[in-house]
Amino acid sequence: MSFPRSVGQLPLYYNAKSTGRPAANEPNSVFWSHYGDVPNTPQFPFGYGLSYTTFSYSNLRLSSTKLNDSGKVTASIDLTNTGKVSGTEVVQLYIQDEVATGTRPVKELKGFELVTLAAGETKSVTFTIDKKMLEFFSANRKWETEAGTFKIYIGTNAQTNSFKVLTVE
């Protein structure tokens, strides 16, 4: 669940449908919230969690930038406990279908992994992506994956902006 900063933001959820407009936080965007008293972002985005330590994400990578009918691609990231005590982090995988025949959500949670790390420890976290994970119920009245580009995000919550592009053939 995403927690809004104010009731004026309701409804507020991470997997909203795309409006076709550029995101308000993009440079040189002419679209903005007309409310000047609070930012237009959630107070606590979907997937947000508290911990007694801090974590950093680095080195997002894909095993391949192309996915064919029979293949699988792994998406990996290095997670480091940068705090002074051990802690547990929920590493989250989000996928965005950039262009589809039907309107798709801006981001969809497709996987997560609970990782416990000692202070200073680093671990590589890996997710496997196949065509089944990219399916949606199409206008053809069946589950299918359309060819095109997908943004693969791995991070601590739905507001993560670090991504790699995957092309589905």
DSSP file (Angstrom, degrees, kcal/mol; ACC not computed):
  #  RESIDUE AA STRUCTURE BP1 BP2  ACC     N-H-->O    O-->H-N    N-H-->O    O-->H-N    TCO  KAPPA ALPHA  PHI   PSI    X-CA   Y-CA   Z-CA
    1    1 A M              0   0    0      0, 0.0     2,-0.4     0, 0.0    46,-0.3   0.000 360.0 360.0 360.0 140.5    0.0    0.0    0.0
    2    2 A S        -     0   0    0     10,-0.4    10,-0.2    44,-0.1    44,-0.0  -0.834 360.0-144.5 -96.2 137.0    1.2    3.5   -0.7
    3    3 A F  B     -A   44   0A   0     41,-2.8    40,-1.9    -2,-0.4    41,-1.7  -0.904  16.3-138.7-104.2 121.8    0.6    6.1    2.0
    4    4 A P        -     0   0    0      0, 0.0     3,-0.1     0, 0.0    36,-0.1  -0.293  11.2-133.5 -74.6 161.1   -0.3    9.6    0.7
    5    5 A R  S    S+     0   0    0     36,-0.3     2,-0.3     1,-0.2    35,-0.1   0.756  91.5   7.2 -78.2 -28.0    1.0   12.9    2.2
    6    6 A S  S >  S-     0   0    0      1,-0.1     3,-1.8    32,-0.0    -1,-0.2  -0.981  75.6-111.1-152.6 156.2   -2.5   14.3    2.1
    7    7 A V  G >  S+     0   0    0     -2,-0.3     3,-1.6     1,-0.3    -1,-0.1   0.759 110.2  73.4 -63.6 -23.4   -6.0   13.2    1.5
    8    8 A G  G 3  S+     0   0    0      1,-0.3    -1,-0.3    -3,-0.0     0, 0.0   0.654  88.8  61.2 -64.8 -14.7   -6.0   15.4   -1.7
    9    9 A Q  G <  S+     0   0    0     -3,-1.8    -1,-0.3     3,-0.0    -2,-0.2   0.572  84.5 152.3 -87.1 -10.0   -3.7   12.8   -3.3
   10   10 A L    <   +     0   0    0     -3,-1.6     2,-0.1    -4,-0.2     3,-0.0  -0.411  49.6  45.2 -71.6 144.1   -6.2    9.9   -3.1
   11   11 A P  S    S+     0   0    0      0, 0.0     2,-0.4     0, 0.0    -4,-0.0   0.610  78.8 162.9 -75.7 150.1   -6.5    7.6   -4.8
   12   12 A L        +     0   0    0    -10,-0.2   -10,-0.4    -2,-0.1     2,-0.3  -0.968   2.5 149.6-138.7 116.9   -2.7    6.9   -4.8
   13   13 A Y    >   -     0   0    0     -2,-0.4     3,-0.8   -12,-0.1   -10,-0.0  -0.993  46.0-126.4-149.9 153.4   -1.2    3.6   -5.9
   14   14 A Y  T 3  S+     0   0    0     -2,-0.3    93,-0.3     1,-0.2     2,-0.1   0.792 102.2  54.2 -73.0 -29.7    2.0    2.5   -7.5
   15   15 A N  T 3  S+     0   0    0     91,-0.1    -1,-0.2    90,-0.1     3,-0.1  -0.176  74.3 150.4-103.8  42.3    0.6    0.5  -10.5
   16   16 A A    <   -     0   0    0     -3,-0.8    90,-2.9    89,-0.1    91,-0.3  -0.267  53.4 -96.8 -66.2 157.7   -1.6    3.2  -12.0
   17   17 A K  B     -B  105   0B   0     88,-0.3     2,-0.2    89,-0.1    -1,-0.1  -0.455  44.0-100.5 -73.9 150.8   -2.3    3.2  -15.7
   18   18 A S        -     0   0    0     86,-1.2    -1,-0.1     1,-0.1    -3,-0.0  -0.489  22.6-158.8 -72.3 139.6   -0.2    5.4  -17.8
   19   19 A T        -     0   0    0      2,-0.3    -1,-0.1    -2,-0.2    -2,-0.0   0.565  40.9-115.1 -92.9 -10.7   -1.8    8.7  -18.9
   20   20 A G  S    S+     0   0    0      1,-0.4    -2,-0.1     0, 0.0     3,-0.1   0.234  82.4 115.0  92.1 -13.7    0.5    9.2  -21.9
   21   21 A R  S    S-     0   0    0      1,-0.1    -1,-0.4     0, 0.0    -2,-0.3  -0.569  76.7-100.0 -85.0 153.1    1.9   12.3  -20.3
   22   22 A P        -     0   0    0      0, 0.0    -1,-0.1     0, 0.0     9,-0.1  -0.355  50.8 -88.3 -66.1 155.1    5.6   12.4  -19.2
   23   23 A A    >   -     0   0    0      1,-0.1     3,-1.7     2,-0.1     8,-0.2  -0.336  31.8-123.3 -64.2 146.3    6.2   11.9  -15.5
   24   24 A A  T 3  S+     0   0    0      1,-0.3     5,-0.2    -3,-0.1    -1,-0.1   0.739 109.5  57.3 -65.0 -23.2    6.1   15.0  -13.4
   25   25 A N  T 3  S+     0   0    0      3,-0.1    -1,-0.3     2,-0.1    -2,-0.1   0.405  81.3 109.9 -91.3   4.9    9.6   14.4  -12.1
   26   26 A E  S X  S-     0   0    0     -3,-1.7     3,-1.4     1,-0.1     0, 0.0  -0.550  81.2 -98.7 -77.1 144.0   11.2   14.3  -15.5
   27   27 A P  T 3  S+     0   0    0      0, 0.0    -1,-0.1     0, 0.0    -2,-0.1  -0.297 105.4  12.9 -60.5 145.8   13.4   17.3  -16.4
   28   28 A N  T 3  S+     0   0    0      1,-0.2     2,-0.2    -3,-0.1    -3,-0.1   0.676  88.3 157.6  61.7  20.9   11.8   20.0  -18.5
   29   29 A S    <   -     0   0    0     -3,-1.4    -1,-0.2    -5,-0.2    -5,-0.0  -0.547  35.6-159.1 -75.6 138.9    8.3   18.5  -17.9
   30   30 A V        +     0   0    0     -2,-0.2     2,-0.5     2,-0.0    -1,-0.1   0.429  69.5  89.2 -94.6  -0.1    5.4   21.0  -18.4
   31   31 A F        +     0   0    0     -8,-0.2     2,-0.3    -9,-0.1    -2,-0.1  -0.843  52.1 148.1-101.6 132.6    3.1   18.8  -16.2
   32   32 A W        -     0   0    0     -2,-0.5     2,-0.3    -7,-0.0    -7,-0.0  -0.969  51.4 -90.1-153.5 163.6    3.0   19.4  -12.5
   33   33 A S        -     0   0    0     -2,-0.3     7,-0.1     2,-0.1    -2,-0.0  -0.649  28.0-144.9 -76.8 135.3    0.7   19.2   -9.5
   34   34 A H  S    S+     0   0    0     -2,-0.3     2,-0.7     2,-0.0    -1,-0.1   0.375  75.0  98.4 -85.0   5.9   -1.0   22.5   -9.0
   35   35 A Y        -     0   0    0      1,-0.1     3,-0.2     3,-0.1    -2,-0.1  -0.855  50.5-176.9 -93.6 119.2   -0.9   22.0   -5.3
   36   36 A G        +     0   0    0     -2,-0.7    -1,-0.1     1,-0.2    -2,-0.0   0.519  69.1  71.0 -93.8  -5.7    2.0   23.9   -3.9
   37   37 A D  S    S+     0   0    0      1,-0.2    -1,-0.2     2,-0.0    -2,-0.0   0.768 106.0  20.2 -87.0 -24.4    1.8   22.9   -0.3
   38   38 A V  S    S-     0   0    0     -3,-0.2    -1,-0.2   -32,-0.0    -3,-0.1  -0.987  84.3-102.7-140.2 150.0    2.9   19.2   -0.6
   39   39 A P        -     0   0    0      0, 0.0   -34,-0.2     0, 0.0    -3,-0.0  -0.285  31.3-120.9 -64.5 159.2    4.9   17.2   -3.2
   40   40 A N  S    S+     0   0    0     -7,-0.1   -16,-0.1   -36,-0.1    -8,-0.0   0.171  83.7  95.7 -89.7  18.3    2.9   15.0   -5.5
   41   41 A T  S    S-     0   0    0      1,-0.1   -36,-0.3     4,-0.0   -32,-0.0  -0.713  84.6 -94.4-104.3 158.1    4.8   11.9   -4.3
   42   42 A P        -     0   0    0      0, 0.0    -1,-0.1     0, 0.0    -2,-0.0  -0.345  20.7-132.4 -68.8 152.6    3.6    9.4   -1.7
   43   43 A Q  S    S+     0   0    0    -40,-1.9   -38,-0.1     1,-0.3   -41,-0.0   0.923 104.1  13.7 -65.8 -44.9    4.8    9.8    1.9
   44   44 A F  B    S-A    3   0A   0    -41,-1.7   -41,-2.8     4,-0.0    -1,-0.3  -0.924  89.2-144.9-133.1 106.9    5.6    6.1    2.0
   45   45 A P    >   -     0   0    0      0, 0.0     3,-2.3     0, 0.0   -43,-0.0  -0.207  39.7 -73.1 -69.4 162.0    5.6    4.4   -1.5
   46   46 A F  T 3  S+     0   0    0      1,-0.3   112,-2.9   111,-0.1   113,-0.3  -0.292 123.6  22.7 -52.4 131.3    4.4    0.9   -2.1
   47   47 A G  T 3  S+     0   0    0    -46,-0.3    -1,-0.3     1,-0.3    43,-0.2   0.368  86.6 148.8  90.8  -4.2    7.0   -1.6   -0.7
   48   48 A Y    <   +     0   0    0     -3,-2.3     2,-0.3   -47,-0.2    -1,-0.3  -0.359  19.5 173.4 -65.3 140.4    8.5    1.0    1.8
   49   49 A G        -     0   0    0     -3,-0.1     2,-0.3   107,-0.1   107,-0.0  -0.985  26.5-126.4-147.0 157.4    9.9   -0.5    5.0
   50   50 A L        +     0   0    0     -2,-0.3     2,-0.3     2,-0.0     0, 0.0  -0.739  28.3 174.2-103.3 153.4   11.8    0.6    8.0
   51   51 A S        -     0   0    0     -2,-0.3    36,-0.1     2,-0.1    38,-0.0  -0.961  42.5-122.5-150.5 163.6   15.0   -1.0    9.3
   52   52 A Y  S    S+     0   0    0     -2,-0.3    32,-0.3    34,-0.1     2,-0.2   0.417  99.5  39.7 -87.0   0.2   17.7   -0.5   12.0
   53   53 A T  S    S-     0   0    0     35,-0.1     2,-0.3    30,-0.1    -2,-0.1  -0.773  82.1-114.7-136.7-179.5   20.3   -0.4    9.2
   54   54 A T        -     0   0    0     -2,-0.2    28,-1.8    31,-0.2    29,-1.0  -0.894  20.9-159.5-123.3 154.0   20.8    1.0    5.7
   55   55 A F  E     -C   81   0C   0     -2,-0.3     2,-0.4    26,-0.3    26,-0.2  -0.941   2.8-155.3-130.5 150.7   21.2   -0.7    2.4
   56   56 A S  E     -C   80   0C   0     24,-2.4    24,-2.5    -2,-0.3     2,-0.4  -0.980   7.7-148.8-126.6 144.6   22.6    0.3   -1.0
   57   57 A Y  E     +C   79   0C   0     -2,-0.4     2,-0.3    22,-0.2    22,-0.2  -0.901  27.9 157.2-109.4 136.4   21.8   -1.1   -4.4
   58   58 A S  E     +C   78   0C   0     20,-2.2    20,-3.1    -2,-0.4    -2,-0.0  -0.980  42.2  34.4-152.5 163.8   24.3   -1.2   -7.2
   59   59 A N  E     -     0   0C   0     -2,-0.3     2,-0.3    18,-0.2    -1,-0.1   0.897  60.6-168.1  59.7  50.2   25.3   -2.9  -10.4
   60   60 A L  E     +     0   0C   0     17,-0.2     2,-0.3    -3,-0.1    17,-0.2  -0.534  19.9 167.3 -65.7 130.5   21.9   -3.6  -11.9
   61   61 A R  E     -C   76   0C   0     15,-2.5    15,-2.8    -2,-0.3     2,-0.4  -0.990  32.3-144.8-149.5 153.9   22.5   -6.0  -14.8
   62   62 A L  E     -C   75   0C   0     -2,-0.3    13,-0.2    13,-0.2     3,-0.1  -0.924  20.2-135.8-115.7 144.7   20.7   -8.4  -17.2
   63   63 A S  S    S+     0   0    0     11,-2.4     2,-0.3    -2,-0.4    12,-0.1   0.776  94.5   2.2 -69.4 -24.3   22.2  -11.6  -18.5
   64   64 A S        -     0   0    0     10,-0.3    -1,-0.2    -3,-0.0    -3,-0.0  -0.972  59.2-140.8-155.5 151.1   20.9  -10.6  -22.0
   65   65 A T  S    S+     0   0    0     -2,-0.3   102,-3.0    -3,-0.1     2,-0.4   0.433  88.2  63.9 -93.7   0.3   19.1   -7.6  -23.4
   66   66 A K  E     -e  167   0D   0    100,-0.2     2,-0.4   102,-0.0   102,-0.2  -0.966  61.8-164.6-126.4 142.5   16.9   -9.8  -25.6
   67   67 A L  E     -e  168   0D   0    100,-2.6   102,-2.6    -2,-0.4     2,-0.1  -0.990  10.8-171.7-126.1 122.4   14.3  -12.4  -24.7
   68   68 A N    >   -     0   0    0     -2,-0.4     3,-0.7   100,-0.2    63,-0.2  -0.441  43.1 -83.1-104.3-176.3   13.1  -14.9  -27.3
   69   69 A D  T 3  S+     0   0    0      1,-0.2    62,-0.2    -2,-0.1    -1,-0.0   0.852 125.1  30.6 -56.3 -42.4   10.3  -17.5  -27.1
   70   70 A S  T 3  S+     0   0    0     60,-0.1    -1,-0.2    61,-0.1     2,-0.1   0.499 105.1  95.9 -97.9  -3.8   12.2  -20.3  -25.4
   71   71 A G    <   -     0   0    0     -3,-0.7    60,-0.5    59,-0.0     2,-0.3  -0.234  52.4-152.0 -93.3 173.8   14.6  -18.2  -23.3
   72   72 A K  E     - D   0 130C   0     58,-0.1     2,-0.4    59,-0.1    58,-0.2  -0.974   8.1-155.3-136.6 149.4   15.0  -16.8  -19.9
   73   73 A V  E     - D   0 129C   0     56,-2.8    56,-3.6    -2,-0.3     2,-0.5  -0.973   9.8-142.5-124.9 140.6   16.9  -13.7  -18.7
   74   74 A T  E     - D   0 128C   0     -2,-0.4   -11,-2.4    54,-0.2     2,-0.5  -0.886   7.5-159.4-104.7 137.5   18.2  -13.1  -15.3
   75   75 A A  E     -CD  62 127C   0     52,-2.8    52,-2.8    -2,-0.5     2,-0.3  -0.963  19.3-179.6-111.5 128.1   18.2   -9.7  -13.7
   76   76 A S  E     -CD  61 126C   0    -15,-2.8   -15,-2.5    -2,-0.5     2,-0.3  -0.905  13.8-178.9-131.2 155.7   20.6   -9.2  -10.9
   77   77 A I  E     - D   0 125C   0     48,-1.9    48,-3.0    -2,-0.3     2,-0.5  -0.986  28.1-121.0-148.3 150.4   21.7   -6.4   -8.5
   78   78 A D  E     -CD  58 124C   0    -20,-3.1   -20,-2.2    -2,-0.3     2,-0.5  -0.847  25.9-162.5 -95.4 126.5   24.3   -6.2   -5.7
   79   79 A L  E     -CD  57 123C   0     44,-3.2    44,-2.6    -2,-0.5     2,-0.4  -0.932   6.6-171.1-110.8 128.6   22.8   -5.4   -2.3
   80   80 A T  E     -CD  56 122C   0    -24,-2.5   -24,-2.4    -2,-0.5     2,-0.9  -0.973  23.7-136.2-123.9 132.9   25.1   -4.0    0.4
   81   81 A N  E     +C   55   0C   0     40,-2.6    39,-1.8    -2,-0.4   -26,-0.3  -0.784  25.8 178.0 -83.0 107.6   24.3   -3.5    4.1
   82   82 A T        +     0   0    0    -28,-1.8   -27,-0.2    -2,-0.9    -1,-0.1   0.389  49.9  89.0 -94.0   2.8   25.9   -0.1    4.7
   83   83 A G  S    S-     0   0    0    -29,-1.0    37,-0.3     2,-0.2   -30,-0.1  -0.115  85.9-109.4 -90.6-169.7   24.9    0.1    8.3
   84   84 A K  S    S+     0   0    0    -32,-0.3     2,-0.3    35,-0.1    35,-0.2   0.456  94.8  49.2-102.8  -4.0   26.5   -1.0   11.6
   85   85 A V  S    S-     0   0    0    -33,-0.1    -2,-0.2    33,-0.1    35,-0.2  -0.903  91.6 -93.9-131.0 161.1   24.1   -3.8   12.4
   86   86 A S        +     0   0    0     -2,-0.3     2,-0.3    33,-0.1    32,-0.2  -0.368  51.5 168.6 -70.4 155.4   22.7   -6.8   10.5
   87   87 A G  E     -F  117   0D   0     30,-2.4    30,-2.8   -36,-0.1     2,-0.4  -0.978  32.6-116.7-161.1 169.5   19.4   -6.4    8.9
   88   88 A T  E     -F  116   0D   0     -2,-0.3     2,-0.4    28,-0.2    28,-0.2  -0.954  25.4-171.4-119.6 134.6   16.8   -7.8    6.5
   89   89 A E  E     -F  115   0D   0     26,-2.9    26,-3.0    -2,-0.4     2,-0.8  -0.950  21.8-135.4-125.1 144.1   15.8   -6.1    3.2
   90   90 A V  E     -F  114   0D   0     -2,-0.4     2,-0.5    24,-0.2    24,-0.2  -0.887  22.1-155.5 -98.3 107.1   13.0   -6.9    0.8
   91   91 A V  E     -F  113   0D   0     22,-2.8    22,-2.3    -2,-0.8     2,-0.4  -0.728  14.7-156.5 -85.1 126.9   14.5   -6.6   -2.7
   92   92 A Q  E     -FG 112 155D   0     63,-2.7    63,-2.2    -2,-0.5     2,-0.5  -0.885  12.6-153.1-118.1 137.1   11.7   -5.9   -5.2
   93   93 A L  E     -FG 111 154D   0     18,-3.3    17,-3.0    -2,-0.4    18,-1.2  -0.924  17.2-178.7-106.8 122.6   11.5   -6.6   -9.0
   94   94 A Y  E     -FG 109 153D   0     59,-2.7    59,-3.1    -2,-0.5     2,-0.4  -0.932   7.2-162.0-119.8 146.1    9.2   -4.3  -11.0
   95   95 A I  E     -FG 108 152D   0     13,-2.2    13,-1.6    -2,-0.4     2,-0.5  -0.987   3.1-163.1-130.1 139.1    8.5   -4.5  -14.7
   96   96 A Q  E     - G   0 151D   0     55,-2.3    55,-2.6    -2,-0.4     2,-0.8  -0.985  12.9-147.6-122.3 122.9    7.0   -1.9  -17.1
   97   97 A D  E     - G   0 150D   0      8,-0.5    53,-0.2    -2,-0.5     7,-0.2  -0.806  14.8-162.6 -84.8 109.8    5.7   -2.8  -20.5
   98   98 A E  S    S+     0   0    0     51,-1.8     2,-0.4    -2,-0.8    -1,-0.2   0.890  71.0  14.8 -67.9 -41.2    6.5    0.4  -22.4
   99   99 A V  S    S+     0   0    0     50,-0.6     2,-0.3    -3,-0.1    -1,-0.2  -0.987  72.9 155.5-138.9 126.7    4.2   -0.1  -25.4
  100  100 A A        -     0   0    0     -2,-0.4     4,-0.1    -3,-0.2    48,-0.0  -0.924  53.4-109.9-142.2 166.8    1.3   -2.6  -25.6
  101  101 A T  S    S+     0   0    0     -2,-0.3     2,-0.3     2,-0.1    -1,-0.0   0.744 107.3  40.1 -71.4 -21.5   -2.0   -3.0  -27.5
  102  102 A G  S    S-     0   0    0     -3,-0.0     2,-0.2     1,-0.0    -2,-0.1  -0.849 105.7 -84.3-121.4 162.0   -3.8   -2.3  -24.2
  103  103 A T        -     0   0    0     -2,-0.3    -2,-0.1    -4,-0.1    -4,-0.1  -0.472  49.3-166.4 -67.6 129.6   -3.1    0.2  -21.4
  104  104 A R        -     0   0    0     -2,-0.2   -86,-1.2    -7,-0.2    -4,-0.1  -0.827  26.3 -94.4-116.3 154.3   -0.6   -1.3  -19.0
  105  105 A P  B     -B   17   0B   0      0, 0.0    -8,-0.5     0, 0.0   -88,-0.3  -0.272  31.9-118.3 -63.3 154.5    0.3   -0.1  -15.5
  106  106 A V  S    S+     0   0    0    -90,-2.9     2,-0.3     1,-0.2   -91,-0.1   0.912  96.9   0.2 -60.4 -43.4    3.3    2.1  -15.1
  107  107 A K        -     0   0    0    -93,-0.3     2,-0.4   -91,-0.3    -1,-0.2  -0.994  65.6-161.2-144.6 146.7    5.0   -0.5  -13.0
  108  108 A E  E     -F   95   0D   0    -13,-1.6   -13,-2.2    -2,-0.3     2,-0.5  -0.998  24.3-124.3-128.1 132.7    4.0   -4.0  -11.8
  109  109 A L  E     +F   94   0D   0     -2,-0.4   -15,-0.2   -15,-0.2     3,-0.1  -0.639  36.9 166.6 -71.9 121.9    5.6   -5.9   -8.9
  110  110 A K  E     -     0   0D   0    -17,-3.0     2,-0.3    -2,-0.5   -16,-0.2   0.484  57.9  -5.1-117.5  -8.1    6.7   -9.2  -10.4
  111  111 A G  E     -F   93   0D   0    -18,-1.2   -18,-3.3    16,-0.0    -1,-0.4  -0.949  51.7-169.7-176.6 157.9    8.9  -10.6   -7.7
  112  112 A F  E     -F   92   0D   0     -2,-0.3     2,-0.4   -20,-0.2   -20,-0.2  -0.985   5.6-159.8-154.6 156.5   10.6  -10.0   -4.4
  113  113 A E  E     -F   91   0D   0    -22,-2.3   -22,-2.8    -2,-0.3     2,-0.6  -0.992  17.4-135.4-143.0 132.7   13.2  -11.7   -2.2
  114  114 A L  E     -F   90   0D   0     -2,-0.4     2,-0.4   -24,-0.2   -24,-0.2  -0.781  29.2-173.6 -87.1 121.6   13.9  -11.3    1.5
  115  115 A V  E     -F   89   0D   0    -26,-3.0   -26,-2.9    -2,-0.6     2,-0.5  -0.974  13.0-160.3-125.4 126.6   17.6  -10.9    2.1
  116  116 A T  E     +F   88   0D   0     -2,-0.4     2,-0.4   -28,-0.2   -28,-0.2  -0.919  17.4 179.8-106.5 127.9   19.4  -10.8    5.5
  117  117 A L  E     -F   87   0D   0    -30,-2.8   -30,-2.4    -2,-0.5     2,-0.1  -0.967  24.9-127.9-129.9 142.8   22.9   -9.3    5.5
  118  118 A A    >   -     0   0    0     -2,-0.4     3,-2.2   -32,-0.2   -37,-0.3  -0.408  56.7 -69.8 -75.4 162.6   25.5   -8.7    8.2
  119  119 A A  T 3  S+     0   0    0      1,-0.3    -1,-0.2   -35,-0.2   -37,-0.1  -0.329 123.4   8.1 -56.1 129.2   26.9   -5.2    8.6
  120  120 A G  T 3  S+     0   0    0    -39,-1.8    -1,-0.3   -37,-0.3     2,-0.1   0.350  97.5 135.2  81.4  -6.7   29.2   -4.5    5.6
  121  121 A E    <   -     0   0    0     -3,-2.2   -40,-2.6   -41,-0.1     2,-0.4  -0.471  38.8-157.3 -79.1 147.4   28.1   -7.7    3.7
  122  122 A T  E     +D   80   0C   0    -42,-0.2     2,-0.4    -2,-0.1   -42,-0.2  -0.972  11.4 179.6-123.2 139.3   27.3   -7.6    0.0
  123  123 A K  E     -D   79   0C   0    -44,-2.6   -44,-3.2    -2,-0.4     2,-0.5  -0.998  26.3-128.5-139.0 142.7   25.1  -10.2   -1.8
  124  124 A S  E     -D   78   0C   0     -2,-0.4     2,-0.5   -46,-0.2   -46,-0.2  -0.800  23.5-158.0 -88.9 128.0   24.0  -10.5   -5.4
  125  125 A V  E     -D   77   0C   0    -48,-3.0   -48,-1.9    -2,-0.5     2,-0.4  -0.923  10.4-165.8-110.3 130.9   20.2  -11.0   -5.7
  126  126 A T  E     -D   76   0C   0     -2,-0.5     2,-0.4   -50,-0.2   -50,-0.2  -0.942  11.5-170.4-125.7 138.5   18.9  -12.6   -8.9
  127  127 A F  E     -D   75   0C   0    -52,-2.8   -52,-2.8    -2,-0.4     2,-0.5  -0.958  19.4-135.6-121.3 143.3   15.5  -12.9  -10.5
  128  128 A T  E     -D   74   0C   0     -2,-0.4     2,-0.5   -54,-0.2   -54,-0.2  -0.878  18.8-164.2-101.2 128.2   14.6  -15.0  -13.5
  129  129 A I  E     +D   73   0C   0    -56,-3.6   -56,-2.8    -2,-0.5     2,-0.3  -0.946  15.3 163.6-114.7 127.8   12.4  -13.4  -16.2
  130  130 A D  E >>  -D   72   0C   0     -2,-0.5     3,-0.8   -58,-0.2     4,-0.7  -0.796  53.9 -93.0-130.4 177.1   10.6  -15.4  -18.8
  131  131 A K  G >4 S+     0   0    0    -60,-0.5     3,-0.9    -2,-0.3     4,-0.4   0.832 120.7  63.4 -63.0 -31.7    7.7  -14.7  -21.2
  132  132 A K  G >4 S+     0   0    0      1,-0.3     3,-1.0     2,-0.2    -1,-0.2   0.875  99.4  54.4 -59.6 -37.1    5.2  -16.1  -18.7
  133  133 A M  G <4 S+     0   0    0     -3,-0.8    -1,-0.3     1,-0.2    -2,-0.2   0.741 108.2  50.1 -68.5 -22.6    6.1  -13.3  -16.3
  134  134 A L  G << S+     0   0    0     -3,-0.9    12,-0.3    -4,-0.7    -1,-0.2   0.383  86.8 118.0 -98.0   2.4    5.4  -10.7  -19.0
  135  135 A E    <   +     0   0    0     -3,-1.0     2,-0.3    -4,-0.4    10,-0.2  -0.275  35.6 177.0 -70.4 154.1    2.0  -11.9  -20.0
  136  136 A F  E     -I  144   0E   0      8,-1.8     8,-2.2     6,-0.1     2,-0.9  -0.966  43.1 -94.2-147.9 161.3   -1.3  -10.0  -19.7
  137  137 A F  E     -I  143   0E   0     -2,-0.3     6,-0.2     6,-0.2     8,-0.0  -0.674  55.5-161.0 -80.0 108.9   -4.9  -10.8  -20.6
  138  138 A S    >   -     0   0    0      4,-2.5     3,-1.7    -2,-0.9     4,-0.3  -0.157  35.2 -95.4 -89.7 178.1   -5.1   -9.1  -24.0
  139  139 A A  T 3  S+     0   0    0      1,-0.3    -1,-0.1     2,-0.1    -2,-0.1   0.652 120.2  71.6 -66.1 -15.7   -7.9   -7.9  -26.3
  140  140 A N  T 3  S-     0   0    0      2,-0.2    -1,-0.3     1,-0.0     3,-0.1   0.392 115.0-116.4 -79.7   3.9   -7.6  -11.4  -28.0
  141  141 A R  S <  S+     0   0    0     -3,-1.7     2,-0.3     1,-0.2    -2,-0.1   0.874  82.2  92.4  61.7  41.8   -9.1  -12.8  -24.8
  142  142 A K  S    S-     0   0    0     -4,-0.3    -4,-2.5    -6,-0.1     2,-0.5  -0.982  84.1 -96.3-154.5 160.5   -6.1  -14.8  -23.9
  143  143 A W  E     +I  137   0E   0     -2,-0.3     2,-0.3    -6,-0.2    -6,-0.2  -0.698  58.7 152.4 -79.6 123.9   -2.9  -14.5  -21.8
  144  144 A E  E     -I  136   0E   0     -8,-2.2    -8,-1.8    -2,-0.5     2,-0.5  -0.992  43.2-129.9-152.3 158.2    0.0  -13.4  -24.1
  145  145 A T        -     0   0    0     -2,-0.3     2,-0.3   -10,-0.2   -10,-0.1  -0.945  26.9-147.9-108.5 126.4    3.3  -11.6  -24.2
  146  146 A E        -     0   0    0     -2,-0.5    22,-0.1   -12,-0.3     2,-0.1  -0.676  21.9-106.6 -93.6 148.8    3.6   -9.0  -26.9
  147  147 A A  S    S+     0   0    0     -2,-0.3     2,-0.3    22,-0.2    22,-0.2  -0.388  72.9  81.8 -66.9 150.0    6.9   -8.2  -28.5
  148  148 A G  E    S- H   0 168D   0     20,-1.9    20,-3.5    -2,-0.1     2,-0.4  -0.962  77.7 -43.3 149.2-164.3    8.5   -4.9  -27.5
  149  149 A T  E     - H   0 167D   0     -2,-0.3   -51,-1.8    18,-0.2   -50,-0.6  -0.819  41.7-170.6-107.2 143.6   10.5   -3.2  -24.8
  150  150 A F  E     -GH  97 166D   0     16,-2.9    16,-3.1    -2,-0.4     2,-0.5  -0.984  18.6-135.4-129.2 138.1   10.2   -3.7  -21.1
  151  151 A K  E     -GH  96 165D   0    -55,-2.6   -55,-2.3    -2,-0.4     2,-0.6  -0.842  17.7-154.1 -93.4 130.0   11.9   -1.7  -18.3
  152  152 A I  E     -GH  95 164D   0     12,-3.2    12,-1.8    -2,-0.5     2,-0.4  -0.923  14.1-174.5-107.7 117.4   13.2   -3.9  -15.6
  153  153 A Y  E     -GH  94 163D   0    -59,-3.1   -59,-2.7    -2,-0.6     2,-0.4  -0.902   9.4-177.5-111.6 138.4   13.5   -2.2  -12.2
  154  154 A I  E     +G   93   0D   0      8,-0.9     2,-0.3    -2,-0.4   -61,-0.2  -0.990  32.0 110.3-132.4 128.5   15.1   -3.7   -9.0
  155  155 A G  E    S-G   92   0D   0    -63,-2.2   -63,-2.7    -2,-0.4     3,-0.1  -0.920  73.9 -73.6-170.4-165.2   15.0   -1.7   -5.8
  156  156 A T  S    S-     0   0    0     -2,-0.3     2,-0.3   -65,-0.2   -66,-0.2   0.670 103.3  -8.5 -88.9 -20.5   13.7   -1.1   -2.3
  157  157 A N  S >  S-     0   0    0    -65,-0.1     3,-1.7  -109,-0.1  -110,-0.2  -0.940  86.0 -76.4-162.3-177.7   10.2    0.2   -3.2
  158  158 A A  T 3  S+     0   0    0   -112,-2.9  -111,-0.1     1,-0.3  -112,-0.0   0.634 117.8  68.1 -67.4 -13.8    8.0    1.2   -6.1
  159  159 A Q  T 3   +     0   0    0   -113,-0.3    -1,-0.3     2,-0.0  -112,-0.1   0.428  69.4 128.3 -85.5   2.1    9.7    4.6   -6.4
  160  160 A T    <   -     0   0    0     -3,-1.7    -5,-0.1     1,-0.1    -7,-0.0  -0.314  37.6-172.6 -60.1 139.5   13.0    3.1   -7.6
  161  161 A N        +     0   0    0     -7,-0.1     2,-0.6     2,-0.0    -1,-0.1   0.393  49.0 107.5-114.8   0.1   14.3    4.7  -10.8
  162  162 A S        +     0   0    0     -8,-0.2    -8,-0.9     2,-0.0     2,-0.3  -0.705  47.8 154.0 -83.5 122.0   17.2    2.4  -11.7
  163  163 A F  E     - H   0 153D   0     -2,-0.6     2,-0.3   -10,-0.2   -10,-0.2  -0.953  36.1-148.9-145.8 163.5   16.3    0.2  -14.7
  164  164 A K  E     - H   0 152D   0    -12,-1.8   -12,-3.2    -2,-0.3     2,-0.4  -0.939  29.3-118.6-126.9 153.0   17.6   -1.8  -17.6
  165  165 A V  E     - H   0 151D   0     -2,-0.3     2,-0.4   -14,-0.2   -14,-0.2  -0.811  23.4-166.8-100.3 132.4   15.7   -2.3  -20.9
  166  166 A L  E     - H   0 150D   0    -16,-3.1   -16,-2.9    -2,-0.4     2,-0.5  -0.966   8.8-150.1-116.1 130.1   14.8   -5.8  -22.1
  167  167 A T  E     -eH  66 149D   0   -102,-3.0  -100,-2.6    -2,-0.4     2,-0.5  -0.892   6.7-154.9-103.5 126.4   13.6   -6.4  -25.7
  168  168 A V  E      eH  67 148D   0    -20,-3.5   -20,-1.9    -2,-0.5  -100,-0.2  -0.878 360.0 360.0-102.6 126.4   11.1   -9.2  -26.3
  169  169 A E              0   0    0   -102,-2.6   -22,-0.2    -2,-0.5  -101,-0.2   0.421 360.0 360.0 -97.9 360.0   11.2  -10.7  -29.7
